[in-house]
Amino acid sequence: MELQAPHRPIPTRQKLTPPDGVDYAAAEAWVRRRTRQRINLANYVWEGSAETRKSRERFLKFARVLQKELLLHENWDGTPRT
């Protein structure tokens, strides 16, 4: 089986708009790294101050949607689903 390139865009069923201040390509790369590490973002929690946590939660909500879309098309290790 062939691994998907880490820079390859994540296919989505609908157009996704990232939160303000979030680079879409960087978010995709971050999600791919966490997925290869088998980190389920549905259970992922960031610690920190209240003001930092709010912006991170918006990013994390977006990242969870991206991971869900990614796992529709690829396995956890990056191989395509058949």
C-alpha positions, 0 to 999 in steps of 0.5 A: 500500500502506498502512503499519501503525501503529507502535503496532499490536500484533505478531500472534503465532502463540502467546502470548509472555511477555517477560523480567522487567523488559521492557515488552511494548509498548515491546519491540514498538515497538523491534522495529518501529523496527529492522525499518523500519530494515532491521536484522536482529536475528538479526545484531544485537550489543550491546557493553557490560559483562558484567552489562549484556550478560546482561540485554540478551541476554535482551531481544534473544532476545525481540526476535528472536522478535518480529521473526520473527513480525512479518515473517510478517505484514508486509514490512520497510517495514511494508506488509502481506504479501499 
